[in-house]
Amino acid sequence: MEFPRVVLLNEPVLEFGQGQTAAFVRDGLTLYGPVDSAKGGSSISVGAVGTKEGLDALSTWLARVQTPVPGDGKSRPTFPGFGATFGTKIIPVSGAFLEIDPTTLRNLLGNTDRHQRTFAVVDTYIKAIGKYSKEEDVQPDLWFIVVSKEIENHCRPLGSSLRETRLDPEVRLSPSQAKLLLRGAEDKKKFLFDAMQRDHAEKSKQRKEIAKTYTFSPDFHDQLKVRMLGIGVTQVVSQETLAIGPAWSPSEINVASDPEDEHIWERNDIAWSLLTTTYYKACGRPWKLHGIREGVCYLGLVFKQAPREDKPDYACCAAQLHIDSGDGIVFRGGLGPWHTGNNEFHLSRRAAEVVAERTIGQYKLKVGKPPAELFVHGRAEFNDDEWSGFQTKCAEEGTKVTGIRIRKDPSLKLYSEQAYPPLRGTLVQIDSRTALLWTGGFVPRLGYSQGIGQPNPLSLRVVRGDADIEQVAKDVFALTKVNYNACIFGDGLPVTIRFANKIGSILTAAPTRDDHKLLPFRWYI
């Protein structure tokens, strides 16, 4: 075979209800419904936490999306309504719409210390859920966390305090002071009188409680997600998103009835994406890959430096396991000195063995036997020690393992004689182990190009093991179609890489622990 070689890959096909297939998720859901039914197809129970204004906006929105949400009939087909699309109902749990006092939130947002500010706001939401969970028997399948623009603006790493309620905290610490306090540095002080000693002990206890807030990320979304892991699945939604644009009539299903409505596309996209992820998080798969090779699974390695650790080279490693269903399991591979410089991360041999062992173990739980092939996706090449660990465990189970490096590559642009970029799915094989894949580009079904300007391809390289590069590209291309956090034609990155930074941010948003908790992907998105 001569290289370079240019081929056009067929758009990956997805499977929906009754085994029917389609390439565009919105077409498939409209015509055939989801591949799975949530909770036996009866209903999805939801709770919510927010201010009265936020809860009212959510209730109004949930009522509206039970009926069609108009689109343009082309790239944005009309959303048929939640029940018509997914074959189930959204049922708000009685008493589980928990109201938070807006004045309390605004006062908390005025705290000039970003760590204390974000922790207190997140704590307000979590305590409301905790109180409900202890007192009530019926637990929602999903919690909506309704936030205002103020929370989005002021509870993020570079956010400032709310000007109107700005107030300095009684105790302000630096991250280094917080670490010293949590190690018991103040406990060594001794006083002559018992009263002074008790007073010091009380203040020290108070300062230690405040010091804990500095061990969490000052990002509302990431901190909420990590603190809710194992407690409840959440969907964070902006109050402003729910109320976008003027009110629309639920019976209006034709865009031509109101051609001046500039928000019609936004409302349509919000309905498709937010309700798809709602369905998925309630334990129902909207779709799955069709025709994926039997016995193959994919592992995306996730690394994130741990800013709350004392050692700068320490990072958290997590893995995303994906099988033919498209669904995934996320588990931690441990905390260690994985950062080796040049923005690269590598596991030790033993740590790689542990990751491989858990991967194969989870696959066996789902399928009943070890995988025939394991493809490990990463942004960096795998060093000898790391790869030896993967090989050792895979050989014990008779699993062939292959390492694939996946990166965005701006070095080559393709242009056509027409006015549009190259077609999505264009593959340029450089040699037998390297290829460039355009996951962005012109999509005939949509009538426009995904992305802005000339899209950059993905660089795919078989760096360990042996595999046909065209088959590798087809697999990666298929994995761009299983982002259940959106309802779009296809992503620019495979799901194994797409959520790497986000999952890493969530895993390191709290004090990093080397625990073995395994949770489905839906807990993190």
N, C-alpha and C positions, 0 to 999 in steps of 0.2 A: 504494500500500500504506500502510495506517495503522500508526502506531507509538504506543506500544509494542505488540509482538506476541509472544505466548507460544506456543511449539511444543514438542513432545516428540520429540527425535531418537531414531531407532532405535539400539539398541546395535550398535556396529561388529562386523562378522563377521570371523572369522579363518580362515585356510586351513591345513589340516594335510595329512597323507599322502593320496596318491591324489586330491588336489584336493577332499577333503571339507571341510566348513565347520562351525563352531560358534562361539558367542559367548563361552563360558567355556573358558579354556585347559585346565583340568583335564578337562573333558568331551572336548574335541577330542583331547588326547593319549591319553586312556584308550581312546577308540573307534577312532581313526584313526592314531595315531602321529605323529611329527614330519614337517614338510614337507620337510626335508633329511635326509640320512643323514651322520653324522660319519665322516670318513675312509673313505668308500666302504661304510659300514655294517658294517665288521668289528669293530673294537674301539677303545676309547679307552685310551691308555696314560697312567698317572699315576705321579708320584713324590710324595714328601712329605718335609718337614723338621720335626722337633720333638723333644721329649724322648721317652724310651721310653714313658712313660705316655701321652703324646699320640698317638704313632704306633700304640700298641696300641688306643687308643680309636677312631682312624680306621679301622684294619683291621677291627675288630669291627663298626663302623657300616657300612662298605662291604659286608661280608658279609651283614649283616641286610637292607639295602635292595635286595638282589637279588630278594627275595621281598616279598609285599604288606605294606604298612604301613597298618594300619586307620585309618579316619576315622569320620565320623558318618553317611556315606551320603547326605548332603544337600549342605550348603555345602562340606563337606570330604570329597569322595569318597575311597575307599580308593586309596592309591598302589599300582598293580599290581606294582611291582618295576621296577628299572631296565631290564632286558632286555626285559620285556614292554611297557614304555612307549616306549622309544626304539629298540628293535630293534638294540641293540648292547650290548657288554659293557665293563665297566671292568676293565682289566687292570693291576694294580700291576707296575711294571717291576722286575725282579729287581735288587736292589742299590741301588735308587733311593729307598728309605725310609731317609733319612739321620738318624741319631740325634745329638742335641745333649745334652751333659752338663748336667743341671739345676742342679748346683752352680755351674758356670760362668755360667749365665744369672742365677742369684740373686746372684752376686757382682757381675755387671755392673749389675744392677738396683739395687744399693746405692750406685752413684755419685751423689753429690748434685748434680752438674751435669746438667740434663735433656738438653742437647744432646749431650754426650759419652755419656750413658747410652743414649739412643735410638739414636744412630749405632752404638754398639758392639753392641747387641742385633741391629739390622738387619744389621750386617756379619757377625755370626755365621751368620745364615741364608743370606745371599748367598754367603759364602765356601764354605759346604758345597755349594751348588748349583754354584758355579764350579769347585770341585775335581772334582765328579762329571762335569761337562760336558767338562772337559779330558781325563779319564781313560777315559771310556766312549763307545762309539759310539752306543748306543741312547738317544735323548733322549725323555723323556716329552712327551706333548701338553699336559699340565697339571701344575703343581706345587701341591700342597696345602701351605699354611703353617699348621701347627697351633700355636696360641698358648694360653698359660694365662691365667687371670684376672689373674695378677700382671703379665704383660706388658701386658695391656689397661689396667690401672690405673696402672702406673708409666711407660709409654712413650706419654704423651700430653702436649699442651702445658701443662696445669695439673697434671700428675701429680707426685707427690713420690717420693723414693727409697725403696727397700725398707728398712724399719726394721732388720730383723735383720742385714743386711749393710752398713749405711750406712757410707760412707767418702768423705772429701773427696778430689778428684783432686789429683794433684801440680801440675797447672797449671790454673788457672781463668781464663777470659777473659770479657770482655763482648763482645757482638756488634760494637761499634765497634772494640775492640782487635783482634778477629779480622780485621776488614776491613783495618786498618792493617798487620797482619802479612802478610796475603796480597798486599799491594801492595809488600812488601819494605822496610818502614819500618826494621827492625832491621839490615838489611844495611849501612846507612851507618855503623854504629859501627866505630871503629878502636881496636886495642889495641897496646901497645908490644911485647909479646912474642908470638911466633908461637903458642906453646902456648895462651895466653889467647885468641888470635884463633880457633884451631881449636875450642877448647871453646865459644866463643860461637857459632861457625858451626853446631856440632852441636846446641846447645840451640835455636838459632834454627830449624833444620830441624825439630826435634821440635815446637816451638811452632806452626810453620806447619802441620804435619800435624794437630795438635789444632784449629787455627783452621778447618780445612776442615769440621769437624763443625758449626760454627756457621752454615754456609751452607745447611744442610738443616733442614727442619721437624722439630721434636721429636715428631712424631706417627708412630707405628710404621707404621700402615697406609699413609699417604700417602707416607712416605719409602721404604718397601719398593716400592710400586708404581712410583714415578718412577725408582728405581734399577734396577728390573727391566725397564723399557721396552726392547724390542728384544732382551732376553735370554731371557725365558721368561714365559709367561702364568701367572698365579698366582691362587689362590683362598685367601684368608685365612679360617680357620675356628677358632672357639673350641673348645678341648678340652671345656669344660663343656657347650657346645651338643651335641656329639656324644654325650655321656653323660647327657643330660637324662632325668630320671625313672628309674623302675625298669626293669630289662630286660624286653623283651616277647618273646613267642613269634612267630617269623616266620610260623607257620601260622595265627596268630590274625587273621582278617580281618573279624570282626564285633565292633563296639563293644559289643554287648549281652552279650558273653561276659565283659566286665569293666567294668561301668558305673561303678565307683568309681575307675577309673584317671584321675586328674586331668591326666595329661600326654599323653593320647592325641591331643588336638588339636595340641599343640605338636610332637610327633614327626611327625605327618602333615604339618603346614605346613613343617617343616624338610626333610623328605624331598622334597616337591614343589619347594620353592624352591631348595635347595642342589643338587639333582640336575639341575634345569632349567638353572641357570647353568653347571654342570659340562659338560653337553652342549653348550651354546652356546659356551663357551670352547674346546671341542675342535673348533671349526669347523663345527658343525652348527646350523642355525636350527631351533628347536622349532616355530615357526609364523611366518606372515607375514600382513600385511593382505590382505583379500580385496576385490576390486572397486575398488581405489584407482585414481584417474584416471591414465591413461598420460601420460608425459612431464612429470610433476610431481615436484619434489624440494623438500625442506625443509632449511633451514639454521638451526641454533640458534647464536647468538653467545654466547660465554662470556667474561666478563671477571673477572679477579681481581687485586687489588692485589698488587704484588710486594714483600713485606716485607723481602726481603734486598737490595733495591736502595737506592742512596743517595738517589734522587729520590722524594719521597713521592707524586707524581702518576703515577709509572710503574706500569703494569699489564700483565699478560700477556693477550693475546687469543687465544682458540682458537675453532674452529668445529666443529660436529657436522653432518655431511652425512647426511641420511637419504633413501632412495629408497623405491620401493614395496615392496621386500623387508622394510623395517622395520629392517634392519641399518644400521650407521653407520660413518663414518670420522671420526676426530678429527685435526685438524691445527692447528698454531700459526699465528696470524696475525701474530705478532711482539710484541716488547716496545716500549712507547712511552708517551708522556704521555697515555694514554687517559682518565685520571680527570679529569673536568672540573668536579667539585664537585656538591653535592646528590645524592651517591651515584649519579651517572650517568657512563657511560663512552661515549666516541665515538671512532671511528677517524678518522685523517686520510684525505683523498681517495685518496692513493696506497695506503695500507694497505688500504682498502676494495676497491680495484681488485685487489690481490693476493689477498684472500680470495675475491672473486668469480671470479677467474681459476682458482684452485685448485679451487673448488667445481665449476665447469663442467668443468674438466679431469678431475676424478675421476668425474663423472657420465658423461662421454664414454667413459672407460676401461671402465666397467661396462656401459653401455647401447649404446655405439657412435655416439651422436649427442648434441648438446647438448639440455638440457631445454627443453620448451616454456614451462614456468613455474617460477619459483623464488620460494618464500615464505621470507622472512627473519624468524625469530622472535627477539624480544628483550624485555627487561623495561623498556627505556626507548625513547622515541621516537628517530628517527634525524634528526640535523641535516643541513643542506643540503650541507655539504662531504662528509660521510660518504655520503649517499645518491647524490650525484653520482658517486662512485667506483663504487658498485654498478651504477648505470645505464649507465655508460660501457662496462664490460666485458660486461654482459648484452646491450646493444644490438649489440655486435660479433658475438655468437653468435645473435642473433635470439631471445633469451630474455626473456620478460616477467617483470619482477621486482616483488614486492609486499612491503611492510614491515608486519609485524603485531606490535603490542605486546600482551604477555600478562602479566597480573598477577593475584594474588589480590585479591579485592575484598570487604571486610567490610561495605560500606555498605548492602547490601540483603539481607534475610532473607525466605525464603518459608516459610509455614506452611500445613499442610493441616488439614482437619477430622478426619482420622484421627490415629492415634497415632504416625505415622512422618513423617520429613522429606520434602521434595519428591523425586520420582523422579530418579535419576541420568539425565542426558541432557536435563533441562529447560533450555530456551533462551528467554531473554527478549531480544528484539531492541529495543534502545533507539532506534536510527535505522538508516539504510542503511549505516553504517560501524562501529557499536558494538553489542555484545551481551554478555550475561552468561550463562555456561554453567556448569551444576551438574555437575561431574564426580564429586562425592561425592553421597551421598543414598541413598534406599531402592532396593534391587535385588531385584526379585521372585524371580529365580533363587536368590539366597542366602537370602532370607527375613529379611534385616536390612539396616540402613543402613551404608554405608561411612563411616568417620570417627566422631568423637565429637560428640554434640550436633547443633546445626543447622549444616550445612556452609556454608562460604563459597563463592560462585561464582568462576569465572575471569572477569576483565574482558578482552574481546577487542576490539581496535580496529584497523581498517585505517588506519595513519598515513601510509603512502606507497603510491603506486600506486592501483590500483582493483581490487576484487574483491567478489563477492557475500558478504556477511557470514555468511549461513547456510551457504554452502559452506565458508567459512573455519572455522566452528564444527565442521562435520562432519569436516574434516581434523584439527583439533586434538583432537577427541573420539577419532578413530581412533588418533592417536599416543599416547593414554593406555594403549593395549593392547599396546605392544611393549617393555615393561620386562622384558628377559630375565634381569635380576638377581633377579627374584622370579617366582612363579607364582601370580598373583592375578587377580581378575576384571578390575580396571582401576585405574589410578593416578589421583591427583588432578591431576597435571600431565602435559602431553605430554612425550615423551622428549627433545625438543629443549630443554626447559627443566628437566626433572626432575633431570638430572645436572649442571646448570651449575655449581653451587657445588662439587660433589665433584670434577669434572674440573679446575676452576680450582685447587682446593686441591692436587691432585696435580701439576699443571703448575708450580706455584710452590713445591713442597716441596723443590726443588733450585735451585741457581743458574740463573737464567732465561737461556736461550739462544735466539737467533732462528734456530733451525734449521728445516728444511723436512721433517722426518720425518713421514710419514703412517702412522698405525697404526689398525687396526680398533678399534671401540668396546670390544671384549672385553678389551683390554689394561688398561683403566682402571677397570673395575668389579669 
